[in-house]
Structure formats: C-alpha cells, structure tokens
C-alpha cells in the first residue's frame, strides 16, 4: 500500500496540464495532498503550499508522488537529485510513468540503503485474459473524447459521485495511473500488452447486478494518432451501454500534435457509436461533457446550451456544474 499523505512533485512541468496526475489527486483526494514541490521553471501550480522536503516531512508527508505525466512517461534526469534526496529524507516514491522507478539503478540503490519503498503504479499486476466478447450482466458507461486530457476521468468520477448520492449502484473503474492513485485500484491500460488490453477491461468490469453501473475511465481518443489503440480497447472490452463524449473547446490542436485539428463532436459521436456497436449493438451516446475550465461562466453556459441545442442531447461541465443531466440520461436507459 502507498502511504499517505503525499507531497506532490510537480518537477519542471511546462504547463498545468502536464501535471494532471497531481491535479487529479488534489481535486479528488485533497486529504492526501499535503503540499507541492516545484523545481525552478515549473509552470504548474496546484494552489497547495510549496514545501521543501524537510517541511513536508515535518508536516507528516510520507510519499513523494511524481505528479507529472509527460509525453512518453519518462523520469527526467533533472529530477533525479530531488528523488534521491527524498529517499534519503525518509520518503517513499510513487510514480505512474512508463519509465519505472524500479528500473533506475541509482534510485533502487538508495531505496535499499534507506529502507524506503518504490511504488510503480503503471505496472499490470494481473495476467489478463484475451477478450472473448461475451455479453456481461450489469450496465456500463464509457467516456470517450475528442482528444487526450479533456476530462474523461473527471467526468467518470463526477458520474460516480452523483449516482451514489442518488443511491444508485455505481463504481468508477480506473484505467490510468491517476485514477489508480485516487482510488487505489484499477488497470494501467496503456502498460498492458496489446493483445490483452480489451481483456483487461472485461476483467475489471465483470458480471454484476442488472441495475449496477460500471463507470469506465476513458483514455486517449479515437482521433489521436498516438493513443487511439487504448480507446479502441476500452470500447470493445468495456461493451458500454452508454457513451459520453468529452470535449475541451479552447484547444487549437490535438494534444502533442500541432498538425492535427480536433474532430467535431458529431464525428466522435458517430465513430464511437459505430465501433461500440460491434461489441454491444445497443450502445449509444447519451450526452456530452464539456471541459470549460478555460472559459468564463457566461461563455461556458452559452457553449453548453449550444451543444444541447445543436446535438439534441444533454450537455454540461460535470465538474463545474454537476453531473445531474448526464445521470438522468443514464437512469433513463
């Protein structure tokens, strides 16, 4: 088990979105986030107290969590001095990067010498089966997006919160490192061998009560040439009854792909529905989750209203305005 509370390491993150792991922990498990550690040049800020390692240790922090999700998931050489010092100061380290802590000889040596733990969240811990496509009991909803990092995890967590508040049977199923750090369980989908990705989603969403909802955390985008594979695995392995399309309207291009414009909501709706119906002929889009964090409240409300008017389905920013509309749509299925 990863010991809490955490000191969130933002490193030299170039922007707020690059520190999405830290952001997710801070927003959904604030009791775990005791402070933040930022290096010179860091452009991200969680609004937490900036602490030295010594200050965080005195405040009770037990684990330094790498809160950065950079392209390729690598441990930057510039971070190493801080990570080594943290181990020496008595912190465990936790990371969701592809570049594993346990593969860094210097970190392993210091951890062994100091008796500290290295936690690699992005490592599959189960021998997942190959997907068989057999229909399972229970209900499932999957968030799909126009791009990476547009709010699919936040949408899923907001749905779970609203559904449980209504007394509905619902469980968030984490499929990425941030979700796993928030909930303590899940599958690190993009670290699973490709042949077993869809099977891993079947595994974490097994047969359940007829009125139980598995709320599956989305990943990537069908239109993102770097990460479309994980989205496809979620769509077929999840066999969703319902899809919610997530979008961030202020993006000028796909995340990390300046040569690619974002697809329209209609294009994502149509492609995701077509592919989902391969595994579940009854699958359908039931609403839209709009990430309006970079918009004024007036502009956000106007944009959401336009999406509803144009596309004829409920739309909201579930983190800003609540997920009630989307849960109403799910409850009506």
GURORO-333718 format. One record per residue: x, z, y of N, C-alpha, C, CB in turn. Coordinates in steps of 0.001 Angstrom, whole numbers, padded with zeros to 6 digits, always signed. Each point is the difference from the previous one (the first is absolute). Glycine has a CB too. Layout:
XZYXZYXZYXZY;...
//
This chain:
+000831+000000-001195-000831+000000+001195+000874+000000+001257-001819+001218-001258;+001391-001989+002245+000726-000037+001271-000422+001217+000818+000142-002557-000033;+000832+003342+000461-000299+001216+000739-000399-000325+001445+001608+001271-001466;-002625-000575+001931-000443-000116+001383+000274+001307+000717-001776-001674-000639;+001777+001668+001995-000267-001120+000917+001196-000935+000140-001586+001466+001230;+001325-002575-000532+000992-001056+000167+000579-000020+001412-001195-001328-001737;+002439+000894+001843+000569-000510+001243-000016-001513-000155+001489+002080+000438;-002193-002774+000452-000139-001449-000108+001171-000700+000672-002495+000238-000051;+003233-000999-000730+001183-000724+000487-000414-001388+000460+001511+001293-001564;-001392-001540+002878-000356-001302+000563+001207-000903+000190-001909+001088+001130;+003091-000529-001316+001215-000795+000078+000124-000755+001301-000070-000203-002436;+000377-001084+002315+000132-000883+001157-001100-001057-000026+002496+000387+000050;-003704+000020-000448-001132-000926-000113-000156-000829+001272-001145+001601-001562;+001039-002923+001442-000054-000862+001179-001341+000005+000726+001666-001395-001122;-002727+001848+000446-001311+000083+000633-000859+000990-000776+000176-002388+000841;-001360+002649-000308-000880+001003-000610-000424-000403-001402-000808+000622+002268;+000534-001896-002458-000489-000465-001292+001043+000156-001099-001468-001603+001197;+002752+001543-000826+001054+000152-000992+000028+001401-000594+001313-001724+001210;-001920+002678-000525-000052+001383-000480-001381+000327-000556+001741+000652+001687;-002356-001618-002361-001385+000183-000454-000123+001067-001077-000429-002378+000554;+001491+002627-001315-000057+001069-000996-000160+001350+000696+001431-001356-001584;-000608+001587+002595-000105+001237+000768-001357+000092+000696+002492-000004+000336;-002972-001119+000204-001285-000001+000701-001127+000395-000933+000847-001767+001539;-000813+001222-002751-001048+000317-000961-000014+001464-000379+000176-002300-000853;+000999+002878+000631+000082+001418-000346-000491+000847+001167+001939-000456-001547;-001508+000110+002750-000380+000779+001180-001509-000048+000231+002247-000470+001009;-002866-000698-001218-001427-000140+000264-000872+000619-001089+000527-002073+001241;-000069+002000-002514-000860+000408-001100+000399+001315-000658-000417-002378-000364;+001652+002805+000563+000438+001302-000496+000801+000705+001099+000053-000859-002402;-000677+001111+003561+000731+000597+001122+000596+001360-000331-001507-001225+001519;+000894+001928-002464+000536+001302-000377+001354-000100-000702-002335+000815-000192;+002659-002016-000308+001301-000211-000646+001091-000372+001009-001205-000721-002069;+000810+000249+003251+000949-000590+000959+000417+001036+001033-001036-002269-000332;+002179+002890+000108+000433+001097+000872+000745-000498+001238+000143+001455-002015;+000405-002667+001934+000736-000559+001128+000570-001355-000357+000547+002298+000796;+000169-002901+000150+000603-001310-000232+001466+000015+000388-002211-001101+000395;+002990+000238-001066+001418-000159+000305+000222-001462+000365+000689+001900-001576;-000241-002146+002802+000223-001361+000470+001457-000198+000382-002367-000119+000810;+002905-001025-001219+001364-000358+000367-000003-000737+001339+000658-000134-002441;+000505-000022+003008+000120-000732+001258-000528-001425-000160+001994+001405+000637;-002810-001838+000301-000561-001346-000035-001323-000105-000728+002289-000814+000098;-002782+001917-000656-001274-000026-000717-001137-000305+000977+000886+001655-001703;-001737-002615+001351-001113-000405+000860-001344+000524-000512+001297-002044+000620;-001281+002860-001661-001229+000573-000547-000109+001459+000408+000070-001595-001948;-001310+002059+002062-000232+001388+000396-001335+000440-000575+001357-000277+002131;-001336+001296-002982-001218+000517-000616-000711+001019+000879+001035-000397-002214;-000435+000718+003351-000576+001032+000850+000254+001399-000524-001726-001620+000667;+002632+001742-001626+000382+001297-000550+001220+000527+000743-000932-000632-002262;+001245+001883+002048+001178+000592+000625+001269-000629-000564-001252+002155+000354;+002122-002629+000518+001305-000481-000444+000854+001205-000370-000159-002069+001473;+000704+002047-002681+000767+001129-000503+001344-000447-000549-002127+001181-000525;+003109-000326+000679+001240-000166-000744-000253+000489-001424+001444+000291+002101;-000521-000580-002982-000137+000493-001371-000041+001529-000019+001201-002043-000858;-000373+002647+001676+000054+001468+000039-001322+000578+000496+002478-000101+000407;-003051-000503+000615-001274+000474+000542-001131-000158-001015+000788-000597+002301;-000798-000536-002987-001045-000242-000995+000122+000966-001168-000057-002408+000663;+001267+002687-001075+000211+000946-001100-000497+001384+000397+001990-001326-000793;-001692+001731+002008-000438+001311+000482-001518+000065+000106+002153+000244+001254;-002799-001408-001008-001451-000051+000118-000699-000078-001350+000298-001098+002192;+000489+000973-003265-000572+000023-001344-000056-001315-000731-001279+001840+000803;+001774-002936-000210-000019-001301-000673+000859+000039-001259-000365-001151+002209;-000141+000531-003274+000711+000028-001272+000497-001373-000451-001388+001949-000605;+000716-003015+001061+000364-001344-000435+000099-000930+001199-001119+000390-002215;+002211-001151+002274+000142-001061+000991-000583-001263-000620+002092+001057+001054;-003183-001558-000474-000666-001189-000523+000390-001200+000851-001935+001385-000873;+002459-002418+000227+000307-001233+000723-001324-000664+000349+002242-000298-001198;-002574+000316+002480-001305-000477+000451+000000-001437+000454-000490+002287+000649;+001550-003022-000957+000148-001382+000449-000264-000950-001161+001674+000709+001749;-002404-001786-001494-000239-001033-001000+000535-001314+000562-002062+001205-000929;+003365-001423+000790+000610-001209+000572-000127-001174-000956+001605+001420+001291;-001348-002620-000784-000106-001208-000816+001048+000052-001108-000869-001333+001977;+000417+001252-003209+000903+000081-001136+000144+001405-000551+001195-001925+000934;-001631+002924-000184+000035+001372-000487+001387+000503-000311-002223-000383-000895;+003137+000283+001861+001398+000369-000244+000380+001269+000760+000552-002419-000358;+000388+003164-000221+000563+001168+000663+001117-000483+000910-000595+001541-001943;+000392-001404+003242+000977-000490+000962+001279+000833-000060-001865-000810+001478;+003038+000166-001440+001259+000752+000050+000050+000950+001194+001134-001912-001135;-001833+001543+002216+000007+000844+001196-000699+001334-000237+000035-002063+001394;-000873+002140-002420-000731+001234-000289+000813+000992-000832-002100-001317+000111;+003132+000824-000768+000651+000774-001049+000503+001361+000466+000636-002143-001024;-000037+002212+002204+000547+001278+000463-001104+001046+000091+001797-001212+001277;-002957+000817-000753-001121+000936+000119-000494+000429-001376-000657-001062+002177;+000535+000110-003100-000507+000315-001333+000941+000948-000743-001139-002232-000065;+002433+001964+000161+000977+000876-000652-000042+001394+000609+001459-001980-000494;-001497+002042+001820-000041+001304+000671-001259+000766-000359+001344-000940+001874;-002453+000233-002004-001255+000653-000371+000121+000677-001365-001272-001697+001351;+001864+001009-002300+000217+000612-001316+000877+001243+000119-000233-002256-001088;+001272+002146+001879+000922+001127+000178-000684+001180+000688+001907-001617+000123;-002919+001306+000723-000715+001053+000720-001123+000622-000837+000549-001180+002128;-000740+000652-003364-000995+000596-000887-001317-000727-000114+001050+002074+000551;-001121-003306-000040-001211-000807-000126+000036-000820-001283-000199-000104+002501;-000971-000089-003126-000159-001071-000964-000250-001284+000785-000915+001582-001794;+001100-002740+001144-000291-001289+000630-001109-000696-000774+002380-000197+000835;-003278-000474-000101-001052-000795-000622-000061-001351+000682-001311+002070-000605;+001123-003113-000193+000010-001357+000535-000944-000887-000791+002363+000306+000770;-002987-001242-000061-000828-001000-000652+000598-001388+000085-001968+001384+000517;+003255-001470-000226+000663-001293+000146+000318-000629-001361+000965+000786+002176;-000817-002110-002189+000447-000678-001219+001422+000426-000359-001492-001959+000533;+002319+002109+000466+001389+000454-000170-000055+001499-000343+000931-001770+001660;-000689+002120-002920-000251+001354-000475+001093+000982+000405-001236-000986-001900;+000805+002194+002225+000954+001077+000287+000919+000223-001193-001659+001085+001549;+001097-001144-002737+000762+000297-001216+001063-001054-000301-002004+001174-000878;+001937-002316+001557+001009-001047-000196+001124+000075+001020-001771-001439-000952;+001695+002400+001868+001035+000174+001016+000957+001094-000467-001581-000736+001860;+002768+000331-002301+000931+000928-000642+000359+001185+000894+000903-001918-001295;-000740+001671+002597+000370+001099+000894-001114+001026+000122+001471-001563+001254;-002719+001098-001186-001121+000925+000082-000175+000780-001308-001109-001538+001647;+001278+000861-002758-000101+000667-001304+001059+001088-000126-000911-002109-001023;+002130+001814+001444+001087+000974-000111-000283+001242+000837+001609-001873-000406;-002085+001677+001626-000285+001150+000874-001202+000778-000527+000939-001246+001985;-001959+000550-002483-001172+000677-000550+000378+000865-001196-001442-001885+000790;+002292+001354-001644+000443+000778-001161+000825+001202+000419-000015-002077-001370;+000864+001889+002360+000870+001094+000456-000792+001106+000691+001862-001644+000259;-002964+001281+000388-000772+000982+000772-001254+000475-000722+000866-001063+002054;-001168+000459-003211-001190+000385-000749-001301-000474+000610+001259+001940-000746;-001196-003012+001517-001187-000538+000647-000606-001134-000825+000946+000642+002233;-002201-000991-001920-000723-001026-000738-000101-001295+000797-001287+001791-001161;+001366-002919+000448-000235-001323+000575-001295-000540-000606+002510-000436+000335;-003488+000163+000517-001302-000469-000467-000191-001459+000400-000950+002338+000172;+000911-003225-001157-000281-001420+000242-001449-000265-000375+002419-000665-000441;-003261+000475+001449-001430-000181-000221-000308-001397-000539-000461+001639+001837;+001280-002607-001492-000289-001397-000348+000585-000351-001372-000019-000603+002450;-000206+001455-003410+000463-000243-001367-001175+000184-000951+002355+000772+000572;-002755-001807-001304-001098+000158-000960+000360+001047-001057-000691-002401+000381;-000259+003290-000663+000248+001074-000966-000799-000184-001280+000468+001527+001897;-001165-002660-002011-000840-000283-001160+000358-001375-000537-001870+001452+000900;+001797-001617-002226+000138-001326-000597-001373-000673+000066+001908+000756-001557;-002127-001495+002641-001323-000571+000224-000282-001152-000957+000152+000675+002396;-001409-000852-002776-000362-001111-000890-000138-001304+000773-001170+001613-001509;+001108-002712+000776-000392-001276+000594-001516+000031+000186+001964-001255-001084;-002444+000743+002189-001435+000016+000270-000769-000761-001078+000478+000159+002457;-001649+000391-002829-000830-000686-000985-001292-000554+000578+000970+001486-001699;-001296-001112+002934-001173-000558+000656-001332+000500-000520+001363-001953+000400;-001343+002960-001283-001258+000524-000532-000742+000756+001109+001001+000178-002338;-002299-000428+002462-000804+000644+001038-000061+001504-000240-001361-002101+000278;+001568+002880+000795-000004+001459-000099-001239+000562+000686+002523+000036-000061;-002952+001133-000381-001141+000655+000639+000439+000653+001299-001071+000392-002239;+000101-000090+003090+000315+000541+001319+000078-001109+001037+001238+001885-001076;-001049-001482+002340+000043-000933+001112+001371+000027+000654-002461+000300+000370;+002865-001443+000209+001318-000106+000619-000076-000814+001289+001080+000178-002264;-000333+000297+003263+000093-000713+001264+001476-000168+000334-002236+000922+000808;+002591-002096-000317+001386-000321+000341+000068-000493+001438+000512-000572-002407;+000477+001083+003142+000273-000500+001346+000990-001157-000095-000435+002290+001015;+000073-003432-000413+000900-001145+000089+000241-000287+001479-000833-000971-002218;+001944+000304+002531+000346-000149+001407+000395-001392+000417+000693+002299-000089;-000750-002521+001405+000505-001241+000566+001525+000008+000047-002099-000229+001354;+002707+001413-001508+001452+000131+000106+000419+001310-000659+000049-001360+002153;+001250+001599-002214+000522+001297-000421-000216+001014+001117+001721-001112-001489;-001807+002370+001124-000015+001107+000970-001066-000175+001076+002425+000306-000418;-003646-000606-000021-001104-000137+000950-001025+001119-000131+000343-002453-000061;-000119+003396-000866-000914+001121-000119-000749+000101-001310-000214-000163+002386;+000722-000471-003433-000699+000040-001294-000009+001408-000587+000665-002378-000403;+000463+003081+000473+000052+001376-000517-000893+000923+000828+002348-000396-000826;-002277+000270+002132-000823+000842+000869-001484-000254-000267+001817-000011+001755;-002183-001238-001943-001385-000320-000307-000439+000685-001280+000251-002192+001163;+000579+002119-002193-000343+000617-001285-000131+001518+000124+001189-001866-001178;-000276+002491+001894-000060+001449+000171-001211+000413+000840+002500+000095-000189;-002845-000899+001187-001195+000286+000801-001265-000130-000845+001189-000818+002059;-001215-000170-002945-001147-000142-000895-000144+001224-000896+000284-002490+000043;+000822+002919-000625-000051+001172-000879-000517+001223+000755+001910-000931-001346;-001400+001136+002543-000417+001160+000802-001497-000027+000275+002269+000068+001049;-002782-001228-000627-001421-000118+000319-000867+000121-001253+000593-001451+001952;-000164+000847-003041-000796+000039-001225-000063+001415-000561+000641-002374-000486;+000466+003065+000518-000012+001379-000503-000825+000912+000896+002251-000375-001009;-002230+000095+002316-000822+000798+000921-001485-000170-000311+001768-000231+001775;-002131-000905-002340-001395-000257-000366-000335+000491-001411+000039-001977+001515;+000956+002528-002201-000229+000458-001362+000116-001098-001037-001457+001720+000940;+001987-002883-000565+000179-001096-000946+001261+000236-000837-001177-001593+001583;+001176+001056-002780+001173+000087-000863+000974-001100+000400-001369+000980-001908;+002537-000603+002385+000947-000991+000514+001420+000522-000095-001752-000889+001545;+002674-000003-001918+001421+000348-000074+000845-001122+000568-000429+001419-002018;+001325-001064+002932+000998-000929+000529+001058-000227-001056-000422+000762+002369;+000728-002017-002653+001024-000359-000992+001188-000614+000734-001757-000382-001812;+002826+001146+001931+001180-000432+000741+000773-001061-000775+000132+002255+001080;+000326-003279-000357+000778-001069-000630+001323-000252+000720-002137-001033-000758;+002489+001895+001699+001247-000157+000746+000633+001348+000274-000877-002090+001039;+002097+002054-000508+000771+001228+000149-000643+001002+000953+002024-001330-000473;-002615+000837+001572-000608+000928+000952-001211+000684-000611+000809-001416+001896;-001660+000645-002547-001167+000584-000647+000384+001023-001054-001228-002107+000431;+002297+001822-001165+000445+000940-001033+000518+001284+000635+000575-001920-001515;+000165+001810+002622+000494+001186+000687-001141+000822+000599+002125-001221+000493;-003208+000552-000109-001152+000689+000570-000803+000715-001082-000088-001702+001833;-000151+001019-002951-000897+000536-001024+000725+000647-001168-001606-001736+000654;+002875+001387-000867+000756+000548-001123-000153-000774-001286-000252+002170+001052;-000462-003302-001030-000216-000761-001225-000253-001458+000352-000930+002039-001168;+001068-002920+000164-000252-001415+000213+001022-000861-000702-001033+000547+002173;+000981-001848-001887+000946-000948-000582+000745-000720+001125-001477-000301-002049;+002827+000279+002014+000753-000774+000998-000016-001473-000395+001487+001993+000521;-002561-002677-000160-000306-001304-000575+001112-001016+000163-002353+000480+000448;+002988-000517+000740+001000-001049+000218+001312+000282-000720-001048-000444+002199;+001128+001557-002936+001172+000286-000819-000281-000192-001488+000759+001609+001743;-001984-002020-002073-000380-000250-001392+000400-001431-000364-001940+001656+000146;+002448-001853-001367+000340-001343-000469-001250-000879+000078+001818+000918-001541;-001636-002141+002005-001134-000865+000356-001055-000124-001094+001557-001241+001440;-001158+001092-002679-000966-000174-001078-000916+001200-000181+001633-001475-001102;-001227+002629+001616-000749+001230-000234-000707+000522+001258+001638+000541-001791;-001549-001290+002904-000595+000489+001244-001514+000148-000112+001856-001086+001260;-002539+000049-001706-001458+000084-000115-000394+001075-001004-000198-002434+000588;+000976+002562-001649-000277+001028-000999+000144+001402+000553+000768-001571-001732;+000164+001751+002665+000170+001335+000594-001218+000395+000817+002473-000352+000065;-003129-000633+000559-001201+000292+000784-001178+000291-000931+000841-001471+001875;-000938+000756-002984-000992+000365-001008+000219+001442-000465-000154-002412-000735;+001414+002787+000561+000368+001319-000515-000458+001119+000934+001968-001038-001139;-001808+000840+002462-000345+001083+000932-001466-000036+000431+002355-000039+000799;-003098-000971-001278-001443-000077+000301-000774-000184-001309+000462-000996+002308;-000390+001957-003215-000618-000158-001316-001511+000146+000050+002085+000864-001017;-002729-000942-000150-001440+000228-000097-000367+001310+000681-000087-001297-002156;-001056+001297+002835-000426+001200+000703-001526+000032+000049+002130+000021+001383;-002683+001042-000768-001447+000098+000151-000531-001209+000756+000146+002509-000031;-001352-002891-000259-000583-001198+000602-000061+000086+001522-001330-000318-002074;+001181+001540+002600-000099+000164+001455+001303+000480+000632-002410+000495-000300;+003505-000606-000418+001307+000405+000536+000706-001202+000622+000176+001829-001738;+000429-001602+002908+000744-001060+000686+001502+000269-000063-001960-000389+001531;+002711-000579-002053+001448-000023+000179+000279-000803+001259+000459+000189-002513;+000230+000428+003459+000325-000659+001266+001470-000402-000080-001751+001346+001330;+001998-002620-001537+001342-000483-000323+000739-000384+001276-000808-000819-002241;+001966+001424+002435+000836-000319+001164+000506-001433-000094+000687+002417+000202;-000903-003192+000841+000470-001375+000018+001473-000116+000342-002276-000682+000633;+002868-000456-000975+001397-000287+000313+000138-001469+000378+000785+001818-001578;+000131-002096+002492+000322-001375+000342-001191-000782+000528+001751+000088-001720;-001718-001382+001494-001088-000903+000392+000123-001275-000820-000085+000960+002360;-001037-001511-002747+000025-001270-000723+000657-001100+000814-002064+000685-001196;+002092-000528+002521+000546-001023+000878+001430+000301+000438-002308-000453+000773;+002888+001554-001264+001374+000352+000371+000930-000496-001104-000771+002050+001322;+001605-003051-001001+000791-000650-001042+001016+000935-000653-000301-002125+001231;+000615+003252-000579+000950+000937-000586-000643+000926-001020+001290-000111+002102;-002555+000489-001864-000595+001100-000766-001357-000320-000621+001213+001509+001502;-001542-002777-001619-001325-000348-000526-000170+000395-001462-000072-001882+001614;+001170+001991-002352-000084+000325-001427-000635+001350-000279+002002-001382-000327;-001666+002385+001147-000576+001329-000234-001496-000007+000303+002211+001071+000560;-002623-001862+000426-001424-000088+000327-000778-000607-001152+000565-000219+002426;-000020-000829-003016-000665-000637-001136-000153+000966-001167+000930-002202+000721;+000106+003002-000977-000075+000976-001096-001095+001022+000253+002441-000310-000434;-002587+000732+001673-001052+000950+000351-001386-000607-000174+001564+001084+001607;-001713-002336-001229-001295-000668-000074-000436-000182-001446+000492-001172+002154;+000412+000757-003009-000380-000229-001390+000022+001284-000826+000902-002310+000202;+000099+003155-000002+000048+001253-000743-001066+000978+000439+002413-000346-000294;-002756+000331+001582-000997+000927+000513-001427-000384-000345+001561+000491+001818;-001810-001769-002081-001363-000496-000251-000994+000603+001007+000553-000265-002459;-000276+000157+003758-000861+000677+000972-001418-000546+000018+002011+000432+001357;-002949+000502-001181-001387-000380+000246-000179-000367+001466-000783+001508-001863;+001598-000876+002719-000100-000216+001439+001379-000190+000603-002098+001360+000074;+002178-002203+000933+001227-000239+000756-000264+000321+001467+000757-001796-001638;+000216+002410+002281-000061+000210+001441+001208-000690+000615-001240+002218-000253;+000988-003115+001182+001074-000769+000634+000537+000778+001207-001045-002193-000773;+002356+002384+000804+000652+000757+001067+000786-000940+000908+000144+002022-001497;-000142-001706+002799+000602-000919+000973+000515+000768+001211-001536-001838-000767;+002646+001371+001304+000550+000543+001256+000017-001142+001015+001443+001755-001221;-002341-001748+002197-000237-001176+000848+001120-000345+000977-002358+000552-000208;+003277+000361+000500+000981-000274+001045+001282-000636-000529-000946+001908+001249;+001025-002138-002539+001202-000608-000581+000156-001453+000459-000212+001518-002000;+001434-001887+002342+000259-001390+000374+000432-000836-001197+000634+000772+002280;-000142-000121-003319+000409-000708-001222+000031+000992-001143+001362-001681+001316;-001213+001170-002536+000082+000855-001181+001213+000920+000114-001132-001774-001408;+001005+002989+000892+001074+000987+000060+001251-000537-000693-001696+001864+000047;+002779-002004+000721+001271-000479-000540+000089-001500-000171+000159+002138-001129;-001226-002872+001497-000026-001458-000187-000432-000670+001304-000531+000272-002471;+001432-000402+003428-000382-000551+001305-000530-001422-000046+001695+001465+000959;-001438-002176-002036-000490-001372-000108-001394-000116-000584+002328-000681-000243;-002959+001813-000070-001318-000019-000632-001024+000749+000845+001097-000137-002248;-002174-000555+002604-001099+000640+000702-000889+000752-000996+000067-001796+001784;-000797+002808-001301-000925+000710-000861-001179-000893-000371+000689+002171+001052;-001195-002035-002269-001196-000754-000386-001225+000578+000686+001037-000564-002218;-002097-000187+002227-001259+000497+000554-000650+000972-000987-000314-002150+001309;-000585+002964-000782-000758+000898-000871-000815-000794-001018-000110+001698+001850;-000420-002834-001420-000775-000831-000911+000859-000528-001152-001487-000634+001910;+002728+000239-001596+000884-000526-001042+000334+001073-001029+000955-001624+001650;-000673+002840-001180+000287+001094-000931-001240+000344-000812+001743+000900+001571;-002876-000818-000906-001266+000274-000701-000223-000979-001144-000959+000911+002122;+001105-002189-001837-000316-001027-000992+001019-000019-001135-001082-001351+001798;+002366+001442-001468+001012-000048-001052-000035+001249-000868+001420-001418+001475;-001528+002590-000847-000022+001246-000765-001224+000063-000906+001243+001144+001849;-002385-001587-001341-001213+000007-000816+000141-000922-001198-001350+000511+002034;+001852-001706-001793+000165-000969-001085+000920+000542-001093-000364-001861+001640;+001483+002453-001239+000945+000523-000985-000531+001249-000692+001860-000941+001355;-002569+001805-000626-000557+001212-000606-001065-000346-001034+000473+001263+002114;-001211-002340-001871-001063-000368-000929+000524-000569-001310-001438-000428+001957;+002719+000153-002033+000604-000367-001280-000119+001159-000982+001603-001561+001167;-001346+002775-000680-000034+001189-000856-001337+000728+000058+002442+000222+000338;-003167-000373+000768-001303+000646+000150-000921-000962+000745+001043+002334+000015;-001891-003053-000720-000849-001008+000641-000902+000543+001097+000060-001203-002125;-000289+002523+002136-000877+000597+001001+000747+000481+001241-001498+000667-001850;+002800-000845+001890+000793+000483+001142-000434-000678+001299+001936+000430-001545;-001946+000358+002626-000373-000568+001295+000606+000829+001126-002145-000898-000979;+002348+000264+002118+000429+000706+001207-001216+000696+000592+001870-001675+000447;-001705+002979-000102-001132+000763+000535+000214+000442+001448-000466+000774-002312;+001673-000999+002855+000235+000415+001374+001422-000252+000443-001749+001702-000281;+002003-001358+001554+001293-000258+000621+000523+001269+000665-000631-002414+000363;+001906+002696-000585+000667+001144+000628+000996-000547+001008-000283+001464-002072;+000066-001154+003330+000814-000545+001081+000915+001094+000550-001811-001679+000577;+003105+001430-000631+000991+000933+000535+000145-000258+001499+001234+000107-002232;-001834+000777+003039-000049-000208+001455+000968+000910+000753-002381-000678-000243;+003413+001172-000418+000868+000999+000624+000674-000500+001280+000381+000937-002263;-000208-002247+002395+000648-000544+001198-001004-000536+001020+001965-000569-001412;-003221+000946+001271-001055-000471+000897-000646+001193+000697-000419-002015-001475;-000081+001788+002678-000762+001042+000676-001292+000237-000770+000996-000625+002251;-001649+001748-002000-001236+000293-000713-001068-001042+000313+000563+002440+000046;-000640-002860+001201-000986-001015+000377+000253-001314-000723-000232+001089+002233;+001498-001526-002237+000344-001251-000682-000214+000121-001500+001667-000511+001791;-001348+001678-002345-000161+000211-001434-001464-000115-000407+002018+001483+000003;-002885-000838+000739-001421-000052-000322-000560-001413+000141-000213+002370+000754;+000691-003083+000260-000466-001373+000198+000465-000905-001138+000033+000359+002484;+001211-000170-002920+000530-000833-001078-000750+000262-001299+002252-000004+001105;-002463+001279-001418-000724+000364-001222-001410-000577+000030+001357+002113-000197;-002023-002030+001330-001361-000535+000130-000026-001510-000206-000554+001857+001581;+001592-002541-001079+000064-001456-000162+000203-000376-001465+000933-000213+002324;-000082+000950-003024+000206-000265-001428-001329+000151-000748+002407+000814+000153;-003136+000245+000131-001296+000200-000653-000958-001155+000302+000336+002487+000147;-000380-002884+001109-000925-001069+000396+000392-001329-000622-000435+001196+002144;+001729-001489-002164+000468-001290-000508-000077-000104-001516+001494-000136+001960;-001204+001259-002658+000144-000066-001455-001158+000639-000752+002435+000023+000342;-003302+000677+000360-001218+000496-000623+000166+001151-000967-000810-002239+000270;+001914+002966-000151+000240+001170-000840+000498+001143+000874+000524-001462-002003;-000680+002710+001557+000463+001125+000807+001499-000030+000246-001871+001323-000911;+002260-000920+002111+001407+000069+000380+000219+001267+000810+000214-002530-000002;+000968+003118-000147+000350+001190+000756+001506+000206-000081-002268+001038-000447;+002782-000190+001307+001341+000539-000198-000231+001346-000680+001058-001209+002060;-000844+001311-003377-000389+001218-000721+000790+001232+000400-000636-001447-001866;+001856+001260+002373+000805+001145+000427-000407+000468+001387+001893-000822-001404;-002277-000116+002247-000354+000314+001389-001477+000359+000160+001813-001537+000739;-002680+000790-001441-001436+000162+000196-000732+000543-001237+000133-001863+001630;+000603+002074-002719-000630+000494-001214-000371-001123-000958-000856+001921+001304;+000706-001553-002571-000233-000988-001056-001454-000064-000445+002326+000371-000743;-003233+000246+001498-001396+000106-000437-000632-001355-000304-000182+002060+001361;+000412-003047-000506-000596-001326-000214+000450-000612-001319-000089-000324+002469;+001368+000482-002769+000537-000583-001225-000516+000730-001229+002039-000704+001250;-002140+002015-001167-000524+000773-001125-001474-000312-000215+001672+001822+000452;-002423-002020+000622-001396-000428-000141-000087-001294-000798-000565+001108+002180;+001473-002032-001886-000008-001289-000710+000338+000178-001466+000652-001154+002108;+000272+002050-002426+000364+000263-001391-001156+000680-000724+002428+000193+000647;-003041+000752+000012-001105+000733-000625-001188-000910-000313+000738+002050+001220;-000839-003150-000502-001131-000916-000176+000184-000959-001165-000401+000169+002425;+001603-000198-003008+000261-000939-001116-000756+000469-001251+002302-000574+000951;
//
